[in-house]
Structure formats: structure tokens, C-alpha cells
Amino acid sequence: MAAIKHLFNEIHYEMLSKLAEGGMGVVYEAVQLGVGNFRKIVAVKLIREEFSAIEQFQKNFIGEARLVADLIHTNIVQTYHLGQVGGQYFMVMEFVRGVNLEVFLDKHRELNRPIPVDLAAFIVSRVARGLAYAHQKCDREGRHLNIVHRDIGPKNVLMAHEGDVKLTDFGIAKALDLMYNEEGKVIAGKDEYLSPEQANYAVTDARADLFPLGIVLTELLLGKNIFRSPDRAQSRRNILTMPIPQFSTLRPEISPKLEAIIQKALTRDRDKRYQSAFDMLTDLEMCLYGQGYGPTNEKLGVYLKELFGIKELGGTSVSSRPPYPTPLR
């Protein structure tokens, strides 16, 4: 850590603490320093030196940075800078002080407390909103980028203590001319959050992000991922063949409108699934707000603070649990 601090001090970043660590990289909380005592809290994703030296890994990491640099949306974690220091590549990102969705789920399991249905639907609607933006993104020449995230899951959804919901980690995303991928040869994504086409090694399009978004919604509602198995291959088989239940029989508070949204999102035939994240977002918002007032960022923020016992110090929310996913597993 001392060596890392010294390297980053030379380029005006003060490394504060480690947020997450994986086999290939580390995410730090840091302060970006500038003239006039300028200070900005950021997150720095640093790739280990041995992986920074691998050409294909460099291409993937640079591709991710180039992709997300222009994804400027309130429901997507923003990336500010890509750099190299001491032979290691790093990415400077928006710092989200809060929790990720996996921590949120774990806390409810610990308390044996169900997540309110409206907040579950609201959280997923904000992810759908970010996906709708990313899926429609074009480059400067007006070419559609055909972005597919391919790793939708609780670890990659961050929630600020103020209630903002943000999608992160486009590390295995694919996009026109930007990201390397071997669809047809390897499976990108986590086994229990795949779309059927991912599990079948098929070439994906944006609809592949909507099936796992449906899985995330049902996990928030039920407190468990119904497709998950201790055996990874069985999780994939469940994605492909397990009968999809009527979720309102498992949780009676699920309304017929929400049930219909879930069933459509979890349709295995992608031609009969939601055809866009915008369509899914629209249905979720009609379900949430069709009768008038519904959940907001502020309502989610109040709920998060109560759930985690968060206190406000000097206007900044304080929590011991960082939201960032383990980088580059």
C-alpha cells in the first residue's frame, strides 16, 4: 500500500483505503488533489502489474474505459480518467458512498426482513433506466454501439445513501469496435445471472441484459435467486429448463401487473421477452406510479439509512460497508 500511495501522490491522488480486491485488481477510495486546496473523493480501479503487462488484458481494460467514458447518466457510475502509473493501468471513477445490492440483500436476510415490493421494483426500474440509455448509445459518428452489459447482478448495482441507484462494472460488456469478446466459445457473466442465450453460448444483444434484470427483481422480492445452485452447471441448466413459477404465489403482495412484468422479463424466447430496457422501464413505472405517488430516490435513501443505522456526519453519510464489487474476478 505504501508503494502505491507514493506512486499516486506523484500524479496528485491521495490513496485513502482499499474498498475491494480481486485476483486481478484492487479498488481504492482516493482523493484527487488540485490547485487551491481542491479535493474530490473518487474511486480508483488499479490493475495488478502482472496483468497490466498482458496485451489482451490491456485491450479489454482500455476498451472498458473508452466505452464507459461517454456513458454519462445518473444511473451509471461515471468514469473520469484512464491512466498508467508504475507500469499499472488504473481507472478513476465516481465514488458512490453507500452499499451494493448484494450487501442490501444480505442485510435483509440477516434481519429476516422482506424488501418492500415497491422499493424492489423501483431499484430495478432505475437499473432499467441506465440500461435503456446504454443500449441506445451511439458513437460520435452516429453509429449504434450495440452495448450489452452481460454482467447484470446484485454486486454491480450500487445504491448511494441518498437513494441514487447506479449500474457499474462494464468489464465484460461488449460494444462495436470497443470490447473484445469470444461469444460462442466462452460464457460471459455469472452462472446464476445469465440469460438463456448466454447459457447456450449464443451471440447476445441488448435483450440478454433483461432476463438477468428479471432475476434480480425476483431475488429482491423473494430474498433468494431461484436459479442458483451450488453446482455452476446446474445453475445454467436451471436458467435453461427450470419451470418459471407464479411469483405471486410465493409472495402474495406481488400485484398482477408486477407479475406480468416479471414473467415477460423471464421469457426464455428473446423474441417474446421485453424487446428493450425502455419497454421494461415503462411498464415498471406504470406499475409504480399508475395510481399516483410512488417510491423516489429520497424514499429509498431514508429506507437505507434506517436499515443500516447510518448517521450523518458533516453532511456525509457514513457506513463501514463499501459498495464496490470485487474488481475483475
Summary of the structure (lengths in Angstrom):
residues: 329
radius of gyration: 19.8
end to end distance: 20.2
largest distance: 61.3
contacts: 1050
relative contact order: 0.15
helix: 40%
strand: 19%
